[in-house]
């Protein structure tokens, strides 16, 4: 077993929690991140009777995550940090999507299957940059889902934690000293915090421009076409402002995740 896997499983356990059955969750009844449907298929393959997901055992959870998620994405063959970022993405959004985010981050063919070419490209790439790219692509996908308004806050926090943990793993694999690790993580937190502040400032300016441009124009002097164009422009600016606010929140979550890890690493 690869040395990072127990840590990855521990992090995954925190993210997934226990039994939930949210009406808007397409997975329906889920326990420790395993859906009832996945558990049914797993037990059927093992030639044992199906049962309620709330009865899943520790051994079954470990076996499911290893055989259905870690092995298909070639966890043991990927660089430290990249392995965990891809693994968590696969668990949360499916093996194929997790693999595609890894592949697109590496600039290789995104076929959703981690083969020797993907593994070789991952080995040559900068692991820290790859982790960040995977998490960025993952969050962009999640933001486009219809359930983001319900689960978006939790997803954003989770992906931020995955990024911070993955970067920390990559730093440790490079041989960073125990004393230097919290310093490096604190720097990542500071950069993310600065990005949040800058993005938030731009968002506010964009929002002001959206309302100010319309208010400063004498509507009675405009043709119907000009009014339509002005409305479209104002809507576009408002949409951009909303997007930038979202980006600012993402950076804020990233900053908090890095800061939390830095604090833990310094103890």
Short mmCIF file of the C-alpha atoms (twelve columns), coordinates in Angstrom:
data_MODEL
# 
_entry.id   MODEL 
# 
loop_
_atom_site.group_PDB 
_atom_site.id 
_atom_site.type_symbol 
_atom_site.label_atom_id 
_atom_site.label_alt_id 
_atom_site.label_comp_id 
_atom_site.label_asym_id 
_atom_site.label_seq_id 
_atom_site.Cartn_x 
_atom_site.Cartn_y 
_atom_site.Cartn_z 
_atom_site.pdbx_PDB_model_num 
ATOM 1   C CA . UNK A 1   0.000   0.000   0.000   1 
ATOM 2   C CA . UNK A 2   1.287   3.449   -0.931  1 
ATOM 3   C CA . UNK A 3   2.256   5.595   2.046   1 
ATOM 4   C CA . UNK A 4   -0.168  8.417   1.168   1 
ATOM 5   C CA . UNK A 5   -3.244  6.179   0.981   1 
ATOM 6   C CA . UNK A 6   -4.063  5.977   4.722   1 
ATOM 7   C CA . UNK A 7   -3.868  9.779   4.871   1 
ATOM 8   C CA . UNK A 8   -6.087  10.042  1.805   1 
ATOM 9   C CA . UNK A 9   -8.639  7.709   3.376   1 
ATOM 10  C CA . UNK A 10  -8.578  9.706   6.602   1 
ATOM 11  C CA . UNK A 11  -9.215  12.948  4.695   1 
ATOM 12  C CA . UNK A 12  -11.945 11.281  2.657   1 
ATOM 13  C CA . UNK A 13  -13.638 10.088  5.832   1 
ATOM 14  C CA . UNK A 14  -13.812 13.667  7.109   1 
ATOM 15  C CA . UNK A 15  -15.321 14.897  3.822   1 
ATOM 16  C CA . UNK A 16  -17.868 12.119  3.416   1 
ATOM 17  C CA . UNK A 17  -19.030 11.744  7.023   1 
ATOM 18  C CA . UNK A 18  -21.689 9.215   8.018   1 
ATOM 19  C CA . UNK A 19  -25.154 8.348   6.785   1 
ATOM 20  C CA . UNK A 20  -27.117 10.968  4.834   1 
ATOM 21  C CA . UNK A 21  -30.217 10.813  2.650   1 
ATOM 22  C CA . UNK A 22  -30.713 14.326  1.279   1 
ATOM 23  C CA . UNK A 23  -33.732 14.617  -1.050  1 
ATOM 24  C CA . UNK A 24  -31.695 16.594  -3.612  1 
ATOM 25  C CA . UNK A 25  -28.728 14.215  -3.605  1 
ATOM 26  C CA . UNK A 26  -28.899 11.982  -6.720  1 
ATOM 27  C CA . UNK A 27  -27.024 9.312   -4.749  1 
ATOM 28  C CA . UNK A 28  -29.946 9.073   -2.301  1 
ATOM 29  C CA . UNK A 29  -29.017 7.029   0.777   1 
ATOM 30  C CA . UNK A 30  -25.254 7.351   1.298   1 
ATOM 31  C CA . UNK A 31  -23.026 6.199   4.128   1 
ATOM 32  C CA . UNK A 32  -19.359 7.197   4.419   1 
ATOM 33  C CA . UNK A 33  -19.472 8.294   0.792   1 
ATOM 34  C CA . UNK A 34  -20.790 4.983   -0.556  1 
ATOM 35  C CA . UNK A 35  -24.223 5.104   -2.186  1 
ATOM 36  C CA . UNK A 36  -26.834 2.397   -1.720  1 
ATOM 37  C CA . UNK A 37  -26.620 1.566   -5.440  1 
ATOM 38  C CA . UNK A 38  -22.837 1.120   -5.259  1 
ATOM 39  C CA . UNK A 39  -23.159 -1.031  -2.148  1 
ATOM 40  C CA . UNK A 40  -25.840 -3.184  -3.782  1 
ATOM 41  C CA . UNK A 41  -23.649 -3.761  -6.842  1 
ATOM 42  C CA . UNK A 42  -20.637 -4.520  -4.656  1 
ATOM 43  C CA . UNK A 43  -22.444 -7.123  -2.562  1 
ATOM 44  C CA . UNK A 44  -24.050 -8.677  -5.633  1 
ATOM 45  C CA . UNK A 45  -20.610 -9.132  -7.163  1 
ATOM 46  C CA . UNK A 46  -19.464 -10.759 -3.918  1 
ATOM 47  C CA . UNK A 47  -22.464 -13.143 -4.130  1 
ATOM 48  C CA . UNK A 48  -23.949 -11.984 -0.833  1 
ATOM 49  C CA . UNK A 49  -27.384 -10.563 -0.111  1 
ATOM 50  C CA . UNK A 50  -28.037 -6.843  -0.482  1 
ATOM 51  C CA . UNK A 51  -28.619 -4.881  2.694   1 
ATOM 52  C CA . UNK A 52  -29.091 -1.355  3.965   1 
ATOM 53  C CA . UNK A 53  -26.121 0.956   3.382   1 
ATOM 54  C CA . UNK A 54  -26.188 1.838   7.079   1 
ATOM 55  C CA . UNK A 55  -24.862 -1.660  7.805   1 
ATOM 56  C CA . UNK A 56  -21.708 -1.310  5.695   1 
ATOM 57  C CA . UNK A 57  -18.556 -2.472  7.516   1 
ATOM 58  C CA . UNK A 58  -15.127 -0.853  7.784   1 
ATOM 59  C CA . UNK A 59  -13.640 -3.641  5.669   1 
ATOM 60  C CA . UNK A 60  -16.245 -3.161  2.940   1 
ATOM 61  C CA . UNK A 61  -15.678 0.605   2.860   1 
ATOM 62  C CA . UNK A 62  -11.917 0.122   2.515   1 
ATOM 63  C CA . UNK A 63  -12.337 -2.521  -0.197  1 
ATOM 64  C CA . UNK A 64  -14.813 -0.428  -2.180  1 
ATOM 65  C CA . UNK A 65  -12.597 2.647   -2.171  1 
ATOM 66  C CA . UNK A 66  -9.519  0.665   -3.099  1 
ATOM 67  C CA . UNK A 67  -11.013 -1.516  -5.867  1 
ATOM 68  C CA . UNK A 68  -13.638 0.817   -7.351  1 
ATOM 69  C CA . UNK A 69  -11.794 4.134   -7.146  1 
ATOM 70  C CA . UNK A 70  -8.093  3.995   -6.202  1 
ATOM 71  C CA . UNK A 71  -7.095  1.135   -8.488  1 
ATOM 72  C CA . UNK A 72  -8.885  2.439   -11.627 1 
ATOM 73  C CA . UNK A 73  -7.142  5.828   -11.375 1 
ATOM 74  C CA . UNK A 74  -3.768  4.121   -10.808 1 
ATOM 75  C CA . UNK A 75  -3.405  5.690   -7.355  1 
ATOM 76  C CA . UNK A 76  -0.190  3.852   -6.498  1 
ATOM 77  C CA . UNK A 77  1.469   4.992   -9.740  1 
ATOM 78  C CA . UNK A 78  0.703   8.706   -9.452  1 
ATOM 79  C CA . UNK A 79  2.885   11.312  -7.699  1 
ATOM 80  C CA . UNK A 80  2.107   12.123  -4.077  1 
ATOM 81  C CA . UNK A 81  -0.642  14.716  -3.856  1 
ATOM 82  C CA . UNK A 82  -1.777  14.137  -7.425  1 
ATOM 83  C CA . UNK A 83  -2.880  10.674  -6.316  1 
ATOM 84  C CA . UNK A 84  -5.102  12.047  -3.567  1 
ATOM 85  C CA . UNK A 85  -6.547  14.929  -5.634  1 
ATOM 86  C CA . UNK A 86  -7.516  12.502  -8.416  1 
ATOM 87  C CA . UNK A 87  -8.828  9.911   -5.962  1 
ATOM 88  C CA . UNK A 88  -11.117 12.317  -4.088  1 
ATOM 89  C CA . UNK A 89  -12.419 13.723  -7.377  1 
ATOM 90  C CA . UNK A 90  -13.164 10.190  -8.600  1 
ATOM 91  C CA . UNK A 91  -15.070 9.353   -5.416  1 
ATOM 92  C CA . UNK A 92  -17.099 12.570  -5.527  1 
ATOM 93  C CA . UNK A 93  -17.804 12.807  -9.273  1 
ATOM 94  C CA . UNK A 94  -16.948 9.430   -10.797 1 
ATOM 95  C CA . UNK A 95  -13.751 7.708   -11.910 1 
ATOM 96  C CA . UNK A 96  -14.015 8.895   -15.509 1 
ATOM 97  C CA . UNK A 97  -14.388 12.577  -14.576 1 
ATOM 98  C CA . UNK A 98  -11.597 12.375  -12.019 1 
ATOM 99  C CA . UNK A 99  -9.325  10.828  -14.635 1 
ATOM 100 C CA . UNK A 100 -10.277 13.434  -17.243 1 
ATOM 101 C CA . UNK A 101 -9.494  16.329  -14.886 1 
ATOM 102 C CA . UNK A 102 -6.092  14.760  -14.255 1 
ATOM 103 C CA . UNK A 103 -5.475  14.262  -17.974 1 
ATOM 104 C CA . UNK A 104 -6.594  17.735  -19.040 1 
ATOM 105 C CA . UNK A 105 -4.364  19.189  -16.311 1 
ATOM 106 C CA . UNK A 106 -1.439  17.305  -17.824 1 
ATOM 107 C CA . UNK A 107 -2.270  18.171  -21.430 1 
ATOM 108 C CA . UNK A 108 -2.780  14.565  -22.545 1 
ATOM 109 C CA . UNK A 109 -5.757  12.944  -24.244 1 
ATOM 110 C CA . UNK A 110 -8.735  13.083  -21.908 1 
ATOM 111 C CA . UNK A 111 -10.316 9.678   -22.417 1 
ATOM 112 C CA . UNK A 112 -11.184 9.065   -18.767 1 
ATOM 113 C CA . UNK A 113 -8.854  6.086   -18.468 1 
ATOM 114 C CA . UNK A 114 -5.545  6.447   -16.639 1 
ATOM 115 C CA . UNK A 115 -3.016  4.481   -18.661 1 
ATOM 116 C CA . UNK A 116 0.759   4.407   -18.932 1 
ATOM 117 C CA . UNK A 117 0.814   7.645   -20.935 1 
ATOM 118 C CA . UNK A 118 -1.064  9.545   -18.245 1 
ATOM 119 C CA . UNK A 119 1.128   8.085   -15.508 1 
ATOM 120 C CA . UNK A 120 4.292   9.056   -17.406 1 
ATOM 121 C CA . UNK A 121 3.028   12.600  -17.990 1 
ATOM 122 C CA . UNK A 122 2.119   12.954  -14.309 1 
ATOM 123 C CA . UNK A 123 5.603   11.859  -13.282 1 
ATOM 124 C CA . UNK A 124 7.192   14.570  -15.453 1 
ATOM 125 C CA . UNK A 125 4.841   17.388  -14.440 1 
ATOM 126 C CA . UNK A 126 5.059   19.686  -11.436 1 
ATOM 127 C CA . UNK A 127 2.898   17.874  -8.863  1 
ATOM 128 C CA . UNK A 128 1.858   21.038  -7.033  1 
ATOM 129 C CA . UNK A 129 0.662   22.716  -10.235 1 
ATOM 130 C CA . UNK A 130 -1.154  19.536  -11.246 1 
ATOM 131 C CA . UNK A 131 -3.001  19.321  -7.921  1 
ATOM 132 C CA . UNK A 132 -4.133  22.936  -8.217  1 
ATOM 133 C CA . UNK A 133 -5.231  22.464  -11.823 1 
ATOM 134 C CA . UNK A 134 -7.274  19.357  -10.992 1 
ATOM 135 C CA . UNK A 135 -9.049  21.155  -8.161  1 
ATOM 136 C CA . UNK A 136 -9.743  24.216  -10.310 1 
ATOM 137 C CA . UNK A 137 -11.273 22.140  -13.114 1 
ATOM 138 C CA . UNK A 138 -13.262 20.120  -10.619 1 
ATOM 139 C CA . UNK A 139 -14.771 23.186  -8.989  1 
ATOM 140 C CA . UNK A 140 -15.665 24.707  -12.363 1 
ATOM 141 C CA . UNK A 141 -17.612 21.549  -13.169 1 
ATOM 142 C CA . UNK A 142 -19.375 21.492  -9.800  1 
ATOM 143 C CA . UNK A 143 -20.392 25.144  -10.138 1 
ATOM 144 C CA . UNK A 144 -22.289 24.251  -13.308 1 
ATOM 145 C CA . UNK A 145 -24.459 21.632  -11.607 1 
ATOM 146 C CA . UNK A 146 -28.074 22.407  -10.794 1 
ATOM 147 C CA . UNK A 147 -27.551 21.316  -7.202  1 
ATOM 148 C CA . UNK A 148 -24.705 23.772  -6.577  1 
ATOM 149 C CA . UNK A 149 -27.050 26.160  -4.775  1 
ATOM 150 C CA . UNK A 150 -27.730 23.366  -2.276  1 
ATOM 151 C CA . UNK A 151 -24.346 21.686  -1.952  1 
ATOM 152 C CA . UNK A 152 -22.001 24.349  -3.340  1 
ATOM 153 C CA . UNK A 153 -20.708 25.672  -0.028  1 
ATOM 154 C CA . UNK A 154 -19.735 22.197  1.151   1 
ATOM 155 C CA . UNK A 155 -18.212 21.267  -2.209  1 
ATOM 156 C CA . UNK A 156 -16.143 24.450  -2.320  1 
ATOM 157 C CA . UNK A 157 -14.792 23.805  1.174   1 
ATOM 158 C CA . UNK A 158 -14.038 20.171  0.335   1 
ATOM 159 C CA . UNK A 159 -12.122 20.944  -2.845  1 
ATOM 160 C CA . UNK A 160 -10.134 23.624  -1.007  1 
ATOM 161 C CA . UNK A 161 -9.140  21.061  1.636   1 
ATOM 162 C CA . UNK A 162 -8.204  18.552  -1.058  1 
ATOM 163 C CA . UNK A 163 -5.983  21.119  -2.767  1 
ATOM 164 C CA . UNK A 164 -4.223  22.040  0.475   1 
ATOM 165 C CA . UNK A 165 -3.713  18.407  1.489   1 
ATOM 166 C CA . UNK A 166 -2.541  17.467  -1.986  1 
ATOM 167 C CA . UNK A 167 -0.042  20.327  -2.129  1 
ATOM 168 C CA . UNK A 168 1.191   19.399  1.341   1 
ATOM 169 C CA . UNK A 169 1.704   15.777  0.239   1 
ATOM 170 C CA . UNK A 170 3.595   16.943  -2.841  1 
ATOM 171 C CA . UNK A 171 5.804   19.227  -0.764  1 
ATOM 172 C CA . UNK A 172 6.629   16.393  1.617   1 
ATOM 173 C CA . UNK A 173 7.415   14.053  -1.283  1 
ATOM 174 C CA . UNK A 174 9.923   16.661  -2.487  1 
ATOM 175 C CA . UNK A 175 11.671  16.403  0.862   1 
ATOM 176 C CA . UNK A 176 10.623  19.655  2.494   1 
ATOM 177 C CA . UNK A 177 11.717  19.776  6.127   1 
ATOM 178 C CA . UNK A 178 9.228   19.550  8.981   1 
ATOM 179 C CA . UNK A 179 10.155  23.075  10.023  1 
ATOM 180 C CA . UNK A 180 9.709   24.506  6.530   1 
ATOM 181 C CA . UNK A 181 6.361   22.843  5.741   1 
ATOM 182 C CA . UNK A 182 4.157   25.152  7.862   1 
ATOM 183 C CA . UNK A 183 5.979   28.176  6.447   1 
ATOM 184 C CA . UNK A 184 5.355   27.029  2.871   1 
ATOM 185 C CA . UNK A 185 1.696   26.296  3.609   1 
ATOM 186 C CA . UNK A 186 1.291   29.700  5.265   1 
ATOM 187 C CA . UNK A 187 2.653   31.345  2.127   1 
ATOM 188 C CA . UNK A 188 0.065   29.485  0.040   1 
ATOM 189 C CA . UNK A 189 -2.617  30.709  2.457   1 
ATOM 190 C CA . UNK A 190 -1.389  34.293  2.143   1 
ATOM 191 C CA . UNK A 191 -1.418  34.155  -1.661  1 
ATOM 192 C CA . UNK A 192 -4.944  32.757  -1.683  1 
ATOM 193 C CA . UNK A 193 -6.082  35.448  0.753   1 
ATOM 194 C CA . UNK A 194 -4.584  38.164  -1.430  1 
ATOM 195 C CA . UNK A 195 -6.267  36.685  -4.518  1 
ATOM 196 C CA . UNK A 196 -9.581  36.721  -2.641  1 
ATOM 197 C CA . UNK A 197 -9.206  40.382  -1.712  1 
ATOM 198 C CA . UNK A 198 -8.235  41.447  -5.235  1 
ATOM 199 C CA . UNK A 199 -11.049 39.462  -6.870  1 
ATOM 200 C CA . UNK A 200 -13.593 40.811  -4.404  1 
ATOM 201 C CA . UNK A 201 -12.477 44.364  -5.147  1 
ATOM 202 C CA . UNK A 202 -12.874 43.839  -8.876  1 
ATOM 203 C CA . UNK A 203 -16.307 42.281  -8.282  1 
ATOM 204 C CA . UNK A 204 -17.494 45.345  -6.372  1 
ATOM 205 C CA . UNK A 205 -16.195 47.696  -9.060  1 
ATOM 206 C CA . UNK A 206 -17.892 45.618  -11.762 1 
ATOM 207 C CA . UNK A 207 -21.180 45.626  -9.866  1 
ATOM 208 C CA . UNK A 208 -21.008 49.392  -9.451  1 
ATOM 209 C CA . UNK A 209 -20.334 49.802  -13.169 1 
ATOM 210 C CA . UNK A 210 -23.346 47.639  -14.018 1 
ATOM 211 C CA . UNK A 211 -25.745 49.852  -12.073 1 
ATOM 212 C CA . UNK A 212 -23.987 53.162  -12.670 1 
ATOM 213 C CA . UNK A 213 -23.887 52.974  -16.458 1 
ATOM 214 C CA . UNK A 214 -27.632 52.475  -16.682 1 
ATOM 215 C CA . UNK A 215 -28.462 55.132  -14.113 1 
ATOM 216 C CA . UNK A 216 -26.325 57.792  -15.798 1 
ATOM 217 C CA . UNK A 217 -28.034 57.496  -19.150 1 
ATOM 218 C CA . UNK A 218 -31.150 59.425  -20.115 1 
ATOM 219 C CA . UNK A 219 -33.436 56.530  -21.026 1 
ATOM 220 C CA . UNK A 220 -35.920 58.754  -22.868 1 
ATOM 221 C CA . UNK A 221 -33.238 59.672  -25.411 1 
ATOM 222 C CA . UNK A 222 -32.451 56.072  -26.342 1 
ATOM 223 C CA . UNK A 223 -33.887 53.974  -29.143 1 
ATOM 224 C CA . UNK A 224 -35.326 50.521  -28.479 1 
ATOM 225 C CA . UNK A 225 -32.160 48.930  -29.872 1 
ATOM 226 C CA . UNK A 226 -29.958 51.037  -27.607 1 
ATOM 227 C CA . UNK A 227 -32.089 50.146  -24.591 1 
ATOM 228 C CA . UNK A 228 -31.759 46.448  -25.383 1 
ATOM 229 C CA . UNK A 229 -28.003 46.727  -25.812 1 
ATOM 230 C CA . UNK A 230 -27.707 48.653  -22.561 1 
ATOM 231 C CA . UNK A 231 -29.756 46.029  -20.733 1 
ATOM 232 C CA . UNK A 232 -27.624 43.231  -22.171 1 
ATOM 233 C CA . UNK A 233 -24.429 45.022  -21.158 1 
ATOM 234 C CA . UNK A 234 -25.711 45.657  -17.632 1 
ATOM 235 C CA . UNK A 235 -26.749 42.007  -17.303 1 
ATOM 236 C CA . UNK A 236 -23.331 40.844  -18.521 1 
ATOM 237 C CA . UNK A 237 -21.565 43.061  -15.990 1 
ATOM 238 C CA . UNK A 238 -23.855 41.844  -13.215 1 
ATOM 239 C CA . UNK A 239 -23.164 38.246  -14.213 1 
ATOM 240 C CA . UNK A 240 -19.437 38.896  -14.180 1 
ATOM 241 C CA . UNK A 241 -19.714 40.473  -10.732 1 
ATOM 242 C CA . UNK A 242 -21.491 37.360  -9.404  1 
ATOM 243 C CA . UNK A 243 -18.819 35.125  -10.917 1 
ATOM 244 C CA . UNK A 244 -16.027 37.192  -9.373  1 
ATOM 245 C CA . UNK A 245 -17.692 37.088  -5.968  1 
ATOM 246 C CA . UNK A 246 -17.791 33.310  -6.292  1 
ATOM 247 C CA . UNK A 247 -14.094 33.256  -7.206  1 
ATOM 248 C CA . UNK A 248 -13.322 35.422  -4.193  1 
ATOM 249 C CA . UNK A 249 -15.111 32.935  -1.937  1 
ATOM 250 C CA . UNK A 250 -13.149 30.069  -3.469  1 
ATOM 251 C CA . UNK A 251 -9.852  31.797  -2.705  1 
ATOM 252 C CA . UNK A 252 -11.064 32.532  0.819   1 
ATOM 253 C CA . UNK A 253 -11.800 28.831  1.365   1 
ATOM 254 C CA . UNK A 254 -8.387  27.943  -0.059  1 
ATOM 255 C CA . UNK A 255 -6.710  30.387  2.295   1 
ATOM 256 C CA . UNK A 256 -8.509  28.882  5.284   1 
ATOM 257 C CA . UNK A 257 -7.620  25.324  4.249   1 
ATOM 258 C CA . UNK A 258 -3.914  26.114  3.859   1 
ATOM 259 C CA . UNK A 259 -3.894  28.063  7.135   1 
ATOM 260 C CA . UNK A 260 -5.470  25.135  8.987   1 
ATOM 261 C CA . UNK A 261 -2.893  22.705  7.624   1 
ATOM 262 C CA . UNK A 262 -0.050  25.095  8.400   1 
ATOM 263 C CA . UNK A 263 -1.228  25.325  11.999  1 
ATOM 264 C CA . UNK A 264 -1.433  21.555  12.291  1 
ATOM 265 C CA . UNK A 265 1.995   21.066  10.731  1 
ATOM 266 C CA . UNK A 266 3.619   23.454  13.203  1 
ATOM 267 C CA . UNK A 267 2.366   21.559  16.253  1 
# 
